Amino acid sequence: MKTETKDAAARRLARIEGQVRGISKMIAEDRYCIDVIRQVQAVKAALTGLEATILDDHISTCVEHALTGDSVEDRREKVEELVAVLGGRKK
């Protein structure tokens, strides 16, 4: 993983961690359910953004390296991993 991706991921995770703590506090304070749900949706969106950042990095590093390399097996493995993760399956 590229250094800039690690840094961006760390910043996003810190923000997400704060959001999750905020949700926990909202629940403890018996806040209005819809407000809590909106915050849960915000965390889900933030996680989706984190996922996209990491996936972009993976494609531009690991997958690109495999596709430009000589190993057909490496290429096949990276493609299968992408298909599995994008399809929601575990490899």
Secondary structure as UniProt FT lines:
FT   HELIX           3..28
FT   TURN            29..30
FT   HELIX           33..58
FT   HELIX           59..63
FT   HELIX           64..68
FT   HELIX           72..86
FT   TURN            87..88
//
